[in-house]
Amino acid sequence: MLTTRFTETFGVRHPIAQGGMQWVGTADLVAPVANAGALGFLTALTQPTPEALTAEIARCRELTDQPFGVNLTILPAITPPPYDEYRHAIAEAGITIVETAGSSPEPHMPFFREHGIKVVHKCTSVRHAVKAQAVGVTAVSIDGFECAGHPGEDDVPGLVLIPAAAEQLTIPMIASGGFADARGLVAALVLGADGVNMGTRFMCTQEAPVHEAIKQRIVDASERETELVFRTLHNTARVAQNAVSREVVQILSDGGGFEDIRELVAGSRGRTVYTSGDPDAGIWTVGQVQGIIHDIPTVAELVERIVTEAEQLIRERLAGLVS
Ligand SMILES: Cc1cc2nc3c(=O)[nH]c(=O)nc-3n(C[C@H](O)[C@H](O)[C@H](O)COP(=O)(O)O)c2cc1C
């Protein structure tokens, strides 16, 4: 067993988290993650209403008696979702761990504190991590430039970001972006993290509610086949490289604005990718780590393999290097 401040703080067996994933972070995935001893997060906004989130939390509880949390992603939106109502749904369902991402968690902290909810804030810079610590989050998840989704605008990869954040933080920190296996977990621990957060790797498991063709696409793709979209809008996102992502980059670099790409980047088109298995149906999120993902295991096989091999790496490879 690998025991860290992360496992002790959140009451899970392994120092591994499954971060929020729009359209993917449902009970189908989160329950097996919890049963495997890792910390999974249901993605609040994947549920169309706060009431639907309440029902999804209940469904997850039927599938596991282990701890799990809810991700609340707060991003700029044309029509913002009713964040306060989602927050209330989370608290009323008795959830005790929330992953916040996007904007600062500060406005939400008094509510979470009052309801005894531990907050893991996911951010992409040392300064935002330090700010999150100052406003009272329980832990930080630091997302390097490699990550799927929103890597921020600083372009600092994990190899620098993780130790730089570790130097400034006193609360538990997990490293995110680019992790898929035991090598990554051991490296993260050595760099000063208390565990890892993974998105793409969990998306490519048997239980993830994603079409088999998309999982196979992840297995087949190399680390070079992602695209950074929305750079000129200062809302960078790392997504799969495909016909649509290339077109979006082209339109924006030719001076286009959001209105010119609105239809191409519609969330509903992205969701179609996962349901239809057509990788060119829209924009969909994936990380550079796909280059080191070579199979589609069950969640239990994946988590067990990572922790077993991590222990071996520490006991045999690393200890064996010391003379
Ligand atoms: C399909 C997909 C959807 C995602 N959606 C969200 C989201 O809604 N909110 C969020 O905070 N992070 C989201 N992420 C980011 C993950 O939680 C995690 O931070 C990221 O995947 C880590 O990088 P990795 O993919 O290299 O492991 C998403 C990632 C993927 C792969």
The ligand as an SDF file (V2000), in Angstrom:
LIG
                    3D

 31 33  0  0  0  0  0  0  0  0999 V2000
  -13.0600   13.8650  -21.7460 C   0  0  0  0  0  0  0  0  0  0  0  0
  -12.5590   14.8050  -20.6950 C   0  0  0  0  0  0  0  0  0  0  0  0
  -13.4160   15.7620  -20.1790 C   0  0  0  0  0  0  0  0  0  0  0  0
  -12.9720   16.6300  -19.1740 C   0  0  0  0  0  0  0  0  0  0  0  0
  -13.8660   17.5040  -18.6190 N   0  0  0  0  0  0  0  0  0  0  0  0
  -13.5040   18.2180  -17.5140 C   0  0  0  0  0  0  0  0  0  0  0  0
  -14.4530   18.9930  -16.8070 C   0  0  0  0  0  0  0  0  0  0  0  0
  -15.6280   19.0820  -17.1710 O   0  0  0  0  0  0  0  0  0  0  0  0
  -14.0260   19.6540  -15.7030 N   0  0  0  0  0  0  0  0  0  0  0  0
  -12.7450   19.5900  -15.2590 C   0  0  0  0  0  0  0  0  0  0  0  0
  -12.4300   20.1820  -14.2260 O   0  0  0  0  0  0  0  0  0  0  0  0
  -11.8130   18.8720  -15.9250 N   0  0  0  0  0  0  0  0  0  0  0  0
  -12.1730   18.1830  -17.0160 C   0  0  0  0  0  0  0  0  0  0  0  0
  -11.2390   17.3870  -17.6560 N   0  0  0  0  0  0  0  0  0  0  0  0
   -9.8470   17.3640  -17.1380 C   0  0  0  0  0  0  0  0  0  0  0  0
   -9.5950   16.1780  -16.1930 C   0  0  0  0  0  0  0  0  0  0  0  0
  -10.3510   16.2490  -15.0190 O   0  0  0  0  0  0  0  0  0  0  0  0
   -8.1030   16.1440  -15.7900 C   0  0  0  0  0  0  0  0  0  0  0  0
   -7.7510   17.3290  -15.1220 O   0  0  0  0  0  0  0  0  0  0  0  0
   -7.2140   15.9620  -17.0000 C   0  0  0  0  0  0  0  0  0  0  0  0
   -7.7600   14.9940  -17.8590 O   0  0  0  0  0  0  0  0  0  0  0  0
   -5.8180   15.5280  -16.5770 C   0  0  0  0  0  0  0  0  0  0  0  0
   -5.0320   15.3020  -17.7080 O   0  0  0  0  0  0  0  0  0  0  0  0
   -4.8310   13.8430  -18.3660 P   0  0  0  0  0  0  0  0  0  0  0  0
   -5.9870   13.6760  -19.2890 O   0  0  0  0  0  0  0  0  0  0  0  0
   -3.5290   13.9510  -19.0480 O   0  0  0  0  0  0  0  0  0  0  0  0
   -4.8670   12.8370  -17.2610 O   0  0  0  0  0  0  0  0  0  0  0  0
  -11.6380   16.5530  -18.7020 C   0  0  0  0  0  0  0  0  0  0  0  0
  -10.7770   15.5970  -19.2540 C   0  0  0  0  0  0  0  0  0  0  0  0
  -11.2160   14.7280  -20.2380 C   0  0  0  0  0  0  0  0  0  0  0  0
  -10.2660   13.7030  -20.7930 C   0  0  0  0  0  0  0  0  0  0  0  0
  1  2  1  0
  2  3  1  0
  2 30  2  0
  3  4  2  0
  4  5  1  0
  4 28  1  0
  5  6  2  0
  6  7  1  0
  6 13  1  0
  7  8  2  0
  7  9  1  0
  9 10  1  0
 10 11  2  0
 10 12  1  0
 12 13  2  0
 13 14  1  0
 14 15  1  0
 14 28  1  0
 15 16  1  0
 16 17  1  0
 16 18  1  0
 18 19  1  0
 18 20  1  0
 20 21  1  0
 20 22  1  0
 22 23  1  0
 23 24  1  0
 24 25  2  0
 24 26  1  0
 24 27  1  0
 28 29  2  0
 29 30  1  0
 30 31  1  0
M  END
$$$$
